Amino acid sequence: MKENNKSYYEAIGRCVFLKEKIKSRIEALDNRLSRIHELGIAPSYFCGDKPEISIHEIIIDYVEKLATDTKYIYADIYRSAVEYNKWAELAGYETITILYDQKEKPLLENE
């Protein structure tokens, strides 16, 4: 097999793998975010014959872990998209446009 064909097919394979990885990481993040609603977002106050406040301390620990996980997942998605774009050119695929909020700094300082 010619080296060009081998590189072309390798690029296609890597693009397919990276695209699935990106989708999977986004789904993992969505699942983590939806878990907040299951835990209860904020303390609640019930007013009736006897006022009552319900406080869910577990949410504090979960949100702290979620912030750490989210930063890692976002960086992983970003790295995967950058790598995808490198292979996409060789495979003849359309590259992924990576958009940043104007207020944010890049996820990876050296990129």
C-alpha positions in Angstrom: 0.0 0.0 0.0 1.3 3.5 -0.8 2.3 5.6 2.1 -0.2 8.3 1.0 -3.1 5.9 1.1 -1.9 4.5 4.5 -1.8 8.1 6.0 -5.2 8.9 4.4 -6.8 5.9 6.0 -5.1 6.5 9.3 -6.4 10.1 9.3 -9.9 8.9 8.6 -9.7 6.4 11.5 -8.4 9.0 13.9 -11.1 11.4 12.9 -13.8 8.8 13.5 -12.3 7.9 16.9 -11.9 11.5 18.0 -15.4 12.5 16.9 -16.8 9.7 19.0 -14.6 10.7 21.9 -15.8 14.3 21.7 -19.4 13.2 21.6 -18.9 10.9 24.6 -17.1 13.6 26.7 -19.9 16.0 26.0 -22.5 13.4 27.0 -20.5 12.7 30.2 -20.6 16.4 31.0 -24.3 16.6 30.3 -24.9 13.7 32.6 -23.0 15.3 35.4 -24.8 18.6 35.0 -28.2 16.9 35.0 -27.3 15.2 38.3 -27.5 18.6 40.1 -31.2 18.7 39.5 -31.6 15.3 41.0 -29.7 16.4 44.2 -31.7 19.6 44.6 -30.2 22.9 43.6 -30.7 25.2 46.6 -32.1 25.2 50.1 -35.9 25.3 50.2 -38.2 27.0 52.6 -41.6 25.7 53.4 -44.1 28.1 55.0 -47.1 26.5 56.6 -48.1 25.9 60.2 -44.5 25.2 61.1 -41.8 26.9 58.8 -39.1 24.5 57.7 -35.9 24.9 55.8 -34.4 22.0 53.9 -30.6 22.2 53.2 -28.8 19.7 51.0 -25.1 19.8 52.0 -24.3 17.0 49.5 -24.8 19.6 46.7 -21.8 21.6 47.9 -19.4 18.6 47.6 -21.0 17.6 44.3 -20.6 21.1 42.8 -17.0 21.4 43.9 -16.2 18.0 42.2 -18.3 19.0 39.2 -16.2 22.2 38.7 -13.0 20.1 38.7 -14.5 17.5 36.4 -15.9 20.1 34.1 -12.5 21.8 33.7 -10.8 18.5 32.9 -13.6 17.5 30.5 -13.5 20.8 28.7 -9.8 20.6 28.3 -10.0 17.0 27.0 -12.7 18.1 24.5 -10.6 21.0 23.4 -7.4 18.8 22.9 -9.4 16.2 21.0 -10.9 18.9 18.7 -7.5 20.3 18.0 -6.1 16.9 17.2 -9.2 16.1 15.1 -8.6 19.2 13.1 -5.0 18.2 12.3 -6.2 14.8 11.0 -9.2 16.2 9.3 -7.1 18.1 6.8 -5.3 15.0 5.8 -8.6 13.0 5.6 -10.3 15.6 3.6 -12.9 16.2 6.4 -14.3 19.5 7.5 -12.6 20.9 10.5 -14.3 21.7 13.8 -14.8 25.3 14.6 -13.8 25.9 18.2 -15.5 29.0 19.7 -14.6 30.7 23.0 -16.6 33.1 25.1 -14.8 36.4 24.6 -14.4 36.8 28.4 -12.6 33.4 28.8 -9.0 32.6 28.5 -8.0 29.5 26.4 -8.4 26.2 28.2 -4.8 25.4 27.5 -2.4 28.2 28.0 0.2 26.9 25.5 -2.4 26.6 22.6 
